[in-house]
Amino acid sequence: MRIGSVQKKILLLLLGGLTIGLSGNPRQCFRVVKIIGWEWKKINREEKRHRANFQRSLKRLYDLKLISTKKNPDGTVDVVLTEKGTTKVKKYSGKKIKPKKLKNWDKKWRIIIFDIPEKERIKRDIFRAHLKEIDFFELQKSVWVSPVDYENEIDCLTKELNAHNHVNFIVTDFIKNKKRLEKHFKFRV
C-alpha cells in the first residue's frame, strides 16, 4: 500500500509529538521540531514531483490519442479511453493464465524474480496481477514462488508484455525458510 503525502505528514506530526512528549530535554525538543520542518519540506517536494509526473503522463496519453476528455453538463470533465487506447489496454491485459491444480508435486519450487522498471508500471502491475491470480506467493518484493510449473505460461506472458528481459524464472528443490510457503500452499514440504 502506498502512503500519500497527507498521510506522511500526519504520521510525521504524530511521531514528532510522541518524541517531544517522551523527551525531557528542551534541546532535544527543538532538534525534533527542526527535523520535522525538514521532512515536511521534503514531502512537499515529493508531492510536487509526483503531481508533475502525473500531469506529464496524462498529457502524453492525450498526445498519443489513447485518452480523450468529455465535458459533463455539471462542468466536470471525464477522461475516457479512446478506441486506440482500448486496443492498447487489451493488448497489455493479455491472455489469462488458467490456474492449475497441484496433483503430484515434484518437490521443486518455481521462483520468479522480476524488476520491471517504473516507467513500465502498467506492465509490472499486469504481470503481478497474473501471478496473484494463479496463486503465486510473494516471498518478498518482486520475488514470487509456486510449487506448480507455469514456466511455459510465464514465458508467453513475458513475451506478450515485452518484459522478458526483466523476468527470471528459477526452479529449485531447496528454500530455507519455508514455513510461510507451507502455510500458504497448505501442505508439508
N, C-alpha and C positions, 0 to 999 in steps of 0.2 A: 504494500500500500504506500502510495506516495503522499508525503506530508506537504501541504501547501504553505505559502508564506505566512498567512494569517495564523495557521496552527503553529508554525515555528515560532512566531512572535509570542503567542500565548504561552507556549512551553518555556521559552526563554525568560519571560517575566515570572512565571511560577518558580522556575529553578532559581532565578536571581533572588526572588523574595525569600525562598527557603534558605538559600545560602546566607543572606543577610540576617535572617531570623536566627539561624544557628550560630552565627559568628558573634563573638563578644568583643571583637576588636574593631574600633572605628576605622582604622586604616584599611582593614580588610573590606569593610562595607563600601568605602569609596572606590577601592580597586574593582569590586564586583560591579558597581554602577558604571564604571568606565568600560569594563568588558562588555556589559550589556549594550552600551551605546555602540561599540564597535560591531558587535554581532548584529544589532538592529540594522546598521548601515549596510552590512554585508548581505543580509536578507533582502533589503530594498534593491540592491544592485542585481541580485539573482532574479528577483521578480521582474525587474525592468528588462533583463536579458531574455527571460522566458517569454514575456509578452511580445518582445521584438521578434523572437524566433517563431512564435505562433503566427503573428501577422505576416511575416515573410513567407511562411509555409502556405498560409491561406492564399496569399497573392499569387504564389507560384501555381497552386492548383487552379486558381481562376484563370491565369495566363495560359495554362495548358488546356483550358476548356474542359476540365474534369469536374468542375463545380460551377454553379451559377447562383445568382441571387433572385429572390422573388419577394416583392413588396406586398405586405398584407394591408387590408383596409384600416387596421388599427395603428398603422405606422411602423410596425415591427418588420424585420426582414428575416426571411428564412434562407438558409444556404442549402441547396439541393444538388444531388449528383446529376450530372448530365448523362446522356446516353453513353458517351465516350467514357465517362467516369464509372458508370455502372459496369461496362465491359471490363475495365481495368480491375475493378474490385472483384468481379467474378473470376478473372484470371488469377489473381493472387489468392483467392479463397481456396482454390484447388479442389481436387477430388478428395472426398472424405476417406480416411483410412478406417476400415472396419475393425473394431476390437476383436481380438482372438481369445479363445478360452485356453487356459493352460492345462494341457492334458497330462502328458508325461514330461516332467521337467528334466532337461539335460544337465542341470546343476551349473548352468552358465548364466551370467548376468550380462545384459546388454546395456552399455553405458553410452549416453550421448552427451558430448560436450560441445557447446556452441558459443560463438562470440560474434553474433550478427551485429554490425555497427549501428549506432544510434540513428544515423541518417537513413537507415533502412528499418526503422522501428516497426512499420506495418508488417514486413516480412517476419521479423522476430516475434511479434505478437501472434501472427497466424501460426508460425511454427510451434510456439509454446502451447497454443490452444489445441493443436493436433496432438501434442504429446500428452496433455491432460486428458483429452478425450479418449485416448487408448490406454489410459491408466498407467502412464509412466510416473514414477515417484521422483520428486525433486529432492535429490540428496543434498545439494547446496546450489547456490545461484548458478544457473546455466549448466548444471550437471544433473542429468536425469537417468533413472535406472528402471529396468524392467527385466523380469525373467523370461518374457515372451520374445520370440525372434521376429522383429519387424524390419530387419535390415533392408530388404528389397523395397518395402513401402517408404521407408525413410529416405532411401536413395532417390526414389521417384519424386518425393515431396521436395527434397532439397534442389533437385534439378529444375523442377517446375517453378520454384521460388527463386531460382538462380542464386542459391545460398550455399552450394556445395563446398565452396572454399572456406566457409566459416563454420562447418559442422564436422565433428569427428565421431566415428562410431567405433566403440571398443567392445570386445567380447572377452570376458574374464571368468574364471571359476572361483576367484577369491575377492571378497570385500571384508575388511577387518571388522568394522562396527556395523553389524547387520541387524541389530535389534529393531531399529525403525523399519527396515525393509520387511522383516518377519511380520511385524505388526500390520504394516500397510497391505502386504500381499496375503496375510492370514495363513501362513504356513511356516513350518520349521525348516530351516535351511541347514 
